[in-house]
Amino acid sequence: KQHAQELMTTKKPVMPSKHFIRTYFSSFRNDPILSTEAIQSLNPDES
């Protein structure tokens, strides 16, 4: 436990890979809540 705490204090942050980021954001593509909000933002008069 002590060794892990020491390593975490000196660990440098690492950016995730481009593939991970692309996959993460594509997982929200078919989200019904985000889709509804996007449609409403395009047509604010219909709210």
mmJSON file of the N, C-alpha and C atoms, coordinates in Angstrom:
{"data_MODEL":{"atom_site":{
"group_PDB":["ATOM","ATOM","ATOM","ATOM","ATOM","ATOM","ATOM","ATOM","ATOM","ATOM","ATOM","ATOM","ATOM","ATOM","ATOM","ATOM","ATOM","ATOM","ATOM","ATOM","ATOM","ATOM","ATOM","ATOM","ATOM","ATOM","ATOM","ATOM","ATOM","ATOM","ATOM","ATOM","ATOM","ATOM","ATOM","ATOM","ATOM","ATOM","ATOM","ATOM","ATOM","ATOM","ATOM","ATOM","ATOM","ATOM","ATOM","ATOM","ATOM","ATOM","ATOM","ATOM","ATOM","ATOM","ATOM","ATOM","ATOM","ATOM","ATOM","ATOM","ATOM","ATOM","ATOM","ATOM","ATOM","ATOM","ATOM","ATOM","ATOM","ATOM","ATOM","ATOM","ATOM","ATOM","ATOM","ATOM","ATOM","ATOM","ATOM","ATOM","ATOM","ATOM","ATOM","ATOM","ATOM","ATOM","ATOM","ATOM","ATOM","ATOM","ATOM","ATOM","ATOM","ATOM","ATOM","ATOM","ATOM","ATOM","ATOM","ATOM","ATOM","ATOM","ATOM","ATOM","ATOM","ATOM","ATOM","ATOM","ATOM","ATOM","ATOM","ATOM","ATOM","ATOM","ATOM","ATOM","ATOM","ATOM","ATOM","ATOM","ATOM","ATOM","ATOM","ATOM","ATOM","ATOM","ATOM","ATOM","ATOM","ATOM","ATOM","ATOM","ATOM","ATOM","ATOM","ATOM","ATOM","ATOM","ATOM","ATOM","ATOM"],
"id":[1,2,3,4,5,6,7,8,9,10,11,12,13,14,15,16,17,18,19,20,21,22,23,24,25,26,27,28,29,30,31,32,33,34,35,36,37,38,39,40,41,42,43,44,45,46,47,48,49,50,51,52,53,54,55,56,57,58,59,60,61,62,63,64,65,66,67,68,69,70,71,72,73,74,75,76,77,78,79,80,81,82,83,84,85,86,87,88,89,90,91,92,93,94,95,96,97,98,99,100,101,102,103,104,105,106,107,108,109,110,111,112,113,114,115,116,117,118,119,120,121,122,123,124,125,126,127,128,129,130,131,132,133,134,135,136,137,138,139,140,141],
"type_symbol":["N","C","C","N","C","C","N","C","C","N","C","C","N","C","C","N","C","C","N","C","C","N","C","C","N","C","C","N","C","C","N","C","C","N","C","C","N","C","C","N","C","C","N","C","C","N","C","C","N","C","C","N","C","C","N","C","C","N","C","C","N","C","C","N","C","C","N","C","C","N","C","C","N","C","C","N","C","C","N","C","C","N","C","C","N","C","C","N","C","C","N","C","C","N","C","C","N","C","C","N","C","C","N","C","C","N","C","C","N","C","C","N","C","C","N","C","C","N","C","C","N","C","C","N","C","C","N","C","C","N","C","C","N","C","C","N","C","C","N","C","C"],
"label_atom_id":["N","CA","C","N","CA","C","N","CA","C","N","CA","C","N","CA","C","N","CA","C","N","CA","C","N","CA","C","N","CA","C","N","CA","C","N","CA","C","N","CA","C","N","CA","C","N","CA","C","N","CA","C","N","CA","C","N","CA","C","N","CA","C","N","CA","C","N","CA","C","N","CA","C","N","CA","C","N","CA","C","N","CA","C","N","CA","C","N","CA","C","N","CA","C","N","CA","C","N","CA","C","N","CA","C","N","CA","C","N","CA","C","N","CA","C","N","CA","C","N","CA","C","N","CA","C","N","CA","C","N","CA","C","N","CA","C","N","CA","C","N","CA","C","N","CA","C","N","CA","C","N","CA","C","N","CA","C","N","CA","C","N","CA","C"],
"label_alt_id":[null,null,null,null,null,null,null,null,null,null,null,null,null,null,null,null,null,null,null,null,null,null,null,null,null,null,null,null,null,null,null,null,null,null,null,null,null,null,null,null,null,null,null,null,null,null,null,null,null,null,null,null,null,null,null,null,null,null,null,null,null,null,null,null,null,null,null,null,null,null,null,null,null,null,null,null,null,null,null,null,null,null,null,null,null,null,null,null,null,null,null,null,null,null,null,null,null,null,null,null,null,null,null,null,null,null,null,null,null,null,null,null,null,null,null,null,null,null,null,null,null,null,null,null,null,null,null,null,null,null,null,null,null,null,null,null,null,null,null,null,null],
"label_comp_id":["LYS","LYS","LYS","GLN","GLN","GLN","HIS","HIS","HIS","ALA","ALA","ALA","GLN","GLN","GLN","GLU","GLU","GLU","LEU","LEU","LEU","MET","MET","MET","THR","THR","THR","THR","THR","THR","LYS","LYS","LYS","LYS","LYS","LYS","PRO","PRO","PRO","VAL","VAL","VAL","MET","MET","MET","PRO","PRO","PRO","SER","SER","SER","LYS","LYS","LYS","HIS","HIS","HIS","PHE","PHE","PHE","ILE","ILE","ILE","ARG","ARG","ARG","THR","THR","THR","TYR","TYR","TYR","PHE","PHE","PHE","SER","SER","SER","SER","SER","SER","PHE","PHE","PHE","ARG","ARG","ARG","ASN","ASN","ASN","ASP","ASP","ASP","PRO","PRO","PRO","ILE","ILE","ILE","LEU","LEU","LEU","SER","SER","SER","THR","THR","THR","GLU","GLU","GLU","ALA","ALA","ALA","ILE","ILE","ILE","GLN","GLN","GLN","SER","SER","SER","LEU","LEU","LEU","ASN","ASN","ASN","PRO","PRO","PRO","ASP","ASP","ASP","GLU","GLU","GLU","SER","SER","SER"],
"label_asym_id":["A","A","A","A","A","A","A","A","A","A","A","A","A","A","A","A","A","A","A","A","A","A","A","A","A","A","A","A","A","A","A","A","A","A","A","A","A","A","A","A","A","A","A","A","A","A","A","A","A","A","A","A","A","A","A","A","A","A","A","A","A","A","A","A","A","A","A","A","A","A","A","A","A","A","A","A","A","A","A","A","A","A","A","A","A","A","A","A","A","A","A","A","A","A","A","A","A","A","A","A","A","A","A","A","A","A","A","A","A","A","A","A","A","A","A","A","A","A","A","A","A","A","A","A","A","A","A","A","A","A","A","A","A","A","A","A","A","A","A","A","A"],
"label_entity_id":["1","1","1","1","1","1","1","1","1","1","1","1","1","1","1","1","1","1","1","1","1","1","1","1","1","1","1","1","1","1","1","1","1","1","1","1","1","1","1","1","1","1","1","1","1","1","1","1","1","1","1","1","1","1","1","1","1","1","1","1","1","1","1","1","1","1","1","1","1","1","1","1","1","1","1","1","1","1","1","1","1","1","1","1","1","1","1","1","1","1","1","1","1","1","1","1","1","1","1","1","1","1","1","1","1","1","1","1","1","1","1","1","1","1","1","1","1","1","1","1","1","1","1","1","1","1","1","1","1","1","1","1","1","1","1","1","1","1","1","1","1"],
"label_seq_id":[1,1,1,2,2,2,3,3,3,4,4,4,5,5,5,6,6,6,7,7,7,8,8,8,9,9,9,10,10,10,11,11,11,12,12,12,13,13,13,14,14,14,15,15,15,16,16,16,17,17,17,18,18,18,19,19,19,20,20,20,21,21,21,22,22,22,23,23,23,24,24,24,25,25,25,26,26,26,27,27,27,28,28,28,29,29,29,30,30,30,31,31,31,32,32,32,33,33,33,34,34,34,35,35,35,36,36,36,37,37,37,38,38,38,39,39,39,40,40,40,41,41,41,42,42,42,43,43,43,44,44,44,45,45,45,46,46,46,47,47,47],
"pdbx_PDB_ins_code":[null,null,null,null,null,null,null,null,null,null,null,null,null,null,null,null,null,null,null,null,null,null,null,null,null,null,null,null,null,null,null,null,null,null,null,null,null,null,null,null,null,null,null,null,null,null,null,null,null,null,null,null,null,null,null,null,null,null,null,null,null,null,null,null,null,null,null,null,null,null,null,null,null,null,null,null,null,null,null,null,null,null,null,null,null,null,null,null,null,null,null,null,null,null,null,null,null,null,null,null,null,null,null,null,null,null,null,null,null,null,null,null,null,null,null,null,null,null,null,null,null,null,null,null,null,null,null,null,null,null,null,null,null,null,null,null,null,null,null,null,null],
"Cartn_x":[0.839,0.0,0.885,1.859,2.761,3.513,3.973,4.714,3.83,2.569,1.641,1.399,1.262,1.054,2.253,3.454,4.661,4.73,4.376,4.403,3.363,2.198,1.146,1.506,2.292,2.662,3.672,4.442,5.456,5.056,3.89,3.454,3.073,3.547,3.206,1.886,1.013,-0.253,-0.005,-0.799,-0.656,-1.978,-1.903,-3.111,-3.555,-4.871,-5.346,-5.075,-5.088,-4.796,-5.922,-5.612,-6.617,-7.747,-7.402,-8.419,-9.392,-8.874,-9.729,-10.662,-10.139,-10.951,-12.041,-11.681,-12.649,-13.754,-13.364,-14.339,-15.231,-14.657,-15.425,-16.507,-16.131,-17.114,-18.12,-17.711,-18.668,-19.699,-19.404,-20.375,-21.584,-21.468,-22.582,-23.376,-22.954,-23.585,-25.067,-25.442,-26.83,-27.561,-27.062,-27.692,-28.996,-30.143,-31.425,-31.566,-30.973,-31.077,-30.284,-29.066,-28.269,-28.897,-29.48,-30.121,-31.302,-32.093,-33.24,-32.789,-31.751,-31.242,-30.686,-30.031,-29.477,-30.592,-31.652,-32.784,-33.449,-33.63,-34.259,-33.394,-32.087,-31.225,-31.253,-31.53,-31.641,-32.99,-34.026,-35.378,-35.905,-35.409,-35.819,-37.287,-37.929,-39.333,-40.268,-39.84,-40.695,-40.629,-39.9,-39.749,-41.009],
"Cartn_y":[-1.19,0.0,1.255,1.276,2.432,2.605,1.499,1.54,2.094,1.691,2.172,3.67,4.142,5.571,6.378,5.878,6.576,6.632,5.53,5.519,6.468,6.543,7.413,8.894,9.258,10.667,11.102,10.157,10.512,10.127,9.511,9.052,10.242,10.226,11.28,10.932,11.924,11.644,11.239,10.319,9.816,10.024,10.6,10.785,9.445,9.214,7.981,8.001,6.836,6.732,7.35,7.69,8.243,7.247,5.971,4.936,4.913,5.007,5.01,6.219,7.392,8.609,8.506,8.039,7.89,6.905,5.793,4.787,5.328,6.057,6.626,7.564,8.49,9.441,8.796,7.785,7.122,6.33,5.994,5.258,6.123,7.435,8.337,8.702,8.206,8.586,8.227,7.066,6.614,6.809,7.679,7.944,8.702,8.161,8.821,10.176,10.351,11.641,12.7,12.375,13.343,13.626,12.629,12.834,13.786,13.628,14.498,15.925,16.088,17.43,18.078,17.312,17.861,18.322,17.543,17.918,19.175,19.25,20.427,21.669,21.513,22.678,23.183,22.276,22.694,23.34,22.951,23.475,24.018,25.148,25.653,26.065,26.357,26.766,25.621,24.38,23.221,22.721,23.363,22.895,23.119],
"Cartn_z":[0.0,0.0,0.0,0.835,0.905,-0.411,-0.972,-2.234,-3.358,-3.381,-4.409,-4.259,-3.034,-2.806,-3.284,-3.04,-3.481,-5.005,-5.656,-7.118,-7.709,-7.09,-7.617,-7.495,-6.501,-6.345,-7.4,-7.941,-8.935,-10.356,-10.507,-11.832,-12.705,-13.935,-14.882,-15.564,-15.77,-16.454,-17.91,-18.395,-19.761,-20.49,-21.673,-22.478,-23.046,-23.1,-23.715,-25.215,-25.814,-27.242,-28.071,-29.312,-30.221,-30.432,-30.496,-30.686,-29.507,-28.289,-27.1,-27.121,-27.428,-27.447,-28.506,-29.692,-30.775,-30.381,-29.786,-29.367,-28.257,-27.324,-26.215,-26.733,-27.61,-28.106,-29.048,-29.787,-30.679,-29.885,-28.638,-27.827,-27.479,-27.59,-27.303,-28.555,-29.691,-30.947,-30.982,-30.468,-30.513,-29.191,-28.355,-27.068,-27.301,-26.896,-27.18,-26.497,-25.331,-24.64,-25.389,-25.78,-26.527,-27.881,-28.506,-29.802,-29.662,-28.612,-28.378,-28.124,-27.317,-27.035,-28.292,-29.126,-30.36,-31.284,-31.378,-32.235,-31.697,-30.382,-29.789,-29.953,-29.908,-30.072,-31.511,-32.457,-33.852,-34.131,-33.382,-33.568,-32.239,-31.769,-30.452,-30.39,-31.527,-31.532,-31.184,-31.376,-31.144,-29.713,-28.835,-27.445,-26.654],
"occupancy":[1.0,1.0,1.0,1.0,1.0,1.0,1.0,1.0,1.0,1.0,1.0,1.0,1.0,1.0,1.0,1.0,1.0,1.0,1.0,1.0,1.0,1.0,1.0,1.0,1.0,1.0,1.0,1.0,1.0,1.0,1.0,1.0,1.0,1.0,1.0,1.0,1.0,1.0,1.0,1.0,1.0,1.0,1.0,1.0,1.0,1.0,1.0,1.0,1.0,1.0,1.0,1.0,1.0,1.0,1.0,1.0,1.0,1.0,1.0,1.0,1.0,1.0,1.0,1.0,1.0,1.0,1.0,1.0,1.0,1.0,1.0,1.0,1.0,1.0,1.0,1.0,1.0,1.0,1.0,1.0,1.0,1.0,1.0,1.0,1.0,1.0,1.0,1.0,1.0,1.0,1.0,1.0,1.0,1.0,1.0,1.0,1.0,1.0,1.0,1.0,1.0,1.0,1.0,1.0,1.0,1.0,1.0,1.0,1.0,1.0,1.0,1.0,1.0,1.0,1.0,1.0,1.0,1.0,1.0,1.0,1.0,1.0,1.0,1.0,1.0,1.0,1.0,1.0,1.0,1.0,1.0,1.0,1.0,1.0,1.0,1.0,1.0,1.0,1.0,1.0,1.0],
"B_iso_or_equiv":[0.0,0.0,0.0,0.0,0.0,0.0,0.0,0.0,0.0,0.0,0.0,0.0,0.0,0.0,0.0,0.0,0.0,0.0,0.0,0.0,0.0,0.0,0.0,0.0,0.0,0.0,0.0,0.0,0.0,0.0,0.0,0.0,0.0,0.0,0.0,0.0,0.0,0.0,0.0,0.0,0.0,0.0,0.0,0.0,0.0,0.0,0.0,0.0,0.0,0.0,0.0,0.0,0.0,0.0,0.0,0.0,0.0,0.0,0.0,0.0,0.0,0.0,0.0,0.0,0.0,0.0,0.0,0.0,0.0,0.0,0.0,0.0,0.0,0.0,0.0,0.0,0.0,0.0,0.0,0.0,0.0,0.0,0.0,0.0,0.0,0.0,0.0,0.0,0.0,0.0,0.0,0.0,0.0,0.0,0.0,0.0,0.0,0.0,0.0,0.0,0.0,0.0,0.0,0.0,0.0,0.0,0.0,0.0,0.0,0.0,0.0,0.0,0.0,0.0,0.0,0.0,0.0,0.0,0.0,0.0,0.0,0.0,0.0,0.0,0.0,0.0,0.0,0.0,0.0,0.0,0.0,0.0,0.0,0.0,0.0,0.0,0.0,0.0,0.0,0.0,0.0],
"pdbx_formal_charge":[null,null,null,null,null,null,null,null,null,null,null,null,null,null,null,null,null,null,null,null,null,null,null,null,null,null,null,null,null,null,null,null,null,null,null,null,null,null,null,null,null,null,null,null,null,null,null,null,null,null,null,null,null,null,null,null,null,null,null,null,null,null,null,null,null,null,null,null,null,null,null,null,null,null,null,null,null,null,null,null,null,null,null,null,null,null,null,null,null,null,null,null,null,null,null,null,null,null,null,null,null,null,null,null,null,null,null,null,null,null,null,null,null,null,null,null,null,null,null,null,null,null,null,null,null,null,null,null,null,null,null,null,null,null,null,null,null,null,null,null,null],
"auth_seq_id":[1,1,1,2,2,2,3,3,3,4,4,4,5,5,5,6,6,6,7,7,7,8,8,8,9,9,9,10,10,10,11,11,11,12,12,12,13,13,13,14,14,14,15,15,15,16,16,16,17,17,17,18,18,18,19,19,19,20,20,20,21,21,21,22,22,22,23,23,23,24,24,24,25,25,25,26,26,26,27,27,27,28,28,28,29,29,29,30,30,30,31,31,31,32,32,32,33,33,33,34,34,34,35,35,35,36,36,36,37,37,37,38,38,38,39,39,39,40,40,40,41,41,41,42,42,42,43,43,43,44,44,44,45,45,45,46,46,46,47,47,47],
"auth_comp_id":["LYS","LYS","LYS","GLN","GLN","GLN","HIS","HIS","HIS","ALA","ALA","ALA","GLN","GLN","GLN","GLU","GLU","GLU","LEU","LEU","LEU","MET","MET","MET","THR","THR","THR","THR","THR","THR","LYS","LYS","LYS","LYS","LYS","LYS","PRO","PRO","PRO","VAL","VAL","VAL","MET","MET","MET","PRO","PRO","PRO","SER","SER","SER","LYS","LYS","LYS","HIS","HIS","HIS","PHE","PHE","PHE","ILE","ILE","ILE","ARG","ARG","ARG","THR","THR","THR","TYR","TYR","TYR","PHE","PHE","PHE","SER","SER","SER","SER","SER","SER","PHE","PHE","PHE","ARG","ARG","ARG","ASN","ASN","ASN","ASP","ASP","ASP","PRO","PRO","PRO","ILE","ILE","ILE","LEU","LEU","LEU","SER","SER","SER","THR","THR","THR","GLU","GLU","GLU","ALA","ALA","ALA","ILE","ILE","ILE","GLN","GLN","GLN","SER","SER","SER","LEU","LEU","LEU","ASN","ASN","ASN","PRO","PRO","PRO","ASP","ASP","ASP","GLU","GLU","GLU","SER","SER","SER"],
"auth_asym_id":["A","A","A","A","A","A","A","A","A","A","A","A","A","A","A","A","A","A","A","A","A","A","A","A","A","A","A","A","A","A","A","A","A","A","A","A","A","A","A","A","A","A","A","A","A","A","A","A","A","A","A","A","A","A","A","A","A","A","A","A","A","A","A","A","A","A","A","A","A","A","A","A","A","A","A","A","A","A","A","A","A","A","A","A","A","A","A","A","A","A","A","A","A","A","A","A","A","A","A","A","A","A","A","A","A","A","A","A","A","A","A","A","A","A","A","A","A","A","A","A","A","A","A","A","A","A","A","A","A","A","A","A","A","A","A","A","A","A","A","A","A"],
"auth_atom_id":["N","CA","C","N","CA","C","N","CA","C","N","CA","C","N","CA","C","N","CA","C","N","CA","C","N","CA","C","N","CA","C","N","CA","C","N","CA","C","N","CA","C","N","CA","C","N","CA","C","N","CA","C","N","CA","C","N","CA","C","N","CA","C","N","CA","C","N","CA","C","N","CA","C","N","CA","C","N","CA","C","N","CA","C","N","CA","C","N","CA","C","N","CA","C","N","CA","C","N","CA","C","N","CA","C","N","CA","C","N","CA","C","N","CA","C","N","CA","C","N","CA","C","N","CA","C","N","CA","C","N","CA","C","N","CA","C","N","CA","C","N","CA","C","N","CA","C","N","CA","C","N","CA","C","N","CA","C","N","CA","C","N","CA","C"],
"pdbx_PDB_model_num":[1,1,1,1,1,1,1,1,1,1,1,1,1,1,1,1,1,1,1,1,1,1,1,1,1,1,1,1,1,1,1,1,1,1,1,1,1,1,1,1,1,1,1,1,1,1,1,1,1,1,1,1,1,1,1,1,1,1,1,1,1,1,1,1,1,1,1,1,1,1,1,1,1,1,1,1,1,1,1,1,1,1,1,1,1,1,1,1,1,1,1,1,1,1,1,1,1,1,1,1,1,1,1,1,1,1,1,1,1,1,1,1,1,1,1,1,1,1,1,1,1,1,1,1,1,1,1,1,1,1,1,1,1,1,1,1,1,1,1,1,1]
}}}
